[in-house]
Amino acid sequence: MSMTVRQLNIRIPLEMMAEIEEIARQEDLGKTDVARRLLHEGIKHWKLEHALGLYREGRISKARAAEIAGVSIYEMMDLVRERSIPLQYSLEEAMEDIEAMLERAGEQETLRTSTY
């Protein structure tokens, strides 16, 4: 997969640079690779927290939160439950959940019948 890249120059505190160097040494990676990986993980974490916050506020559905966070609806349902976030359950969301369950049941039925 080809990805267009852009350069980003930033200044970081010496302590942070020392931590990046230590991770690079322990992981046997270059500092740039470590910084890129940490940036990727940070963005992924922010997207997840942002989506959960919007869901908690009732501004989006679980399906939309999952889409924003880049996780499956089932992962989002687990995260909502694990964090004790009150359910924001609309009729539209109930219909989405029923459709997802029916699709999943159909996939399982297809697997069952194809193995016999």
Secondary structure, DSSP 8 states (H G I E B T S, - for coil): -------------HHHHHHHHHHHHHHT--HHHHHHHHHHHHHHHHHHHHHHHHHHTTSS-HHHHHHHHTS-HHHHHHHHHHTT------HHHHHHHHHHHHHHHHHHHHHHHHT-
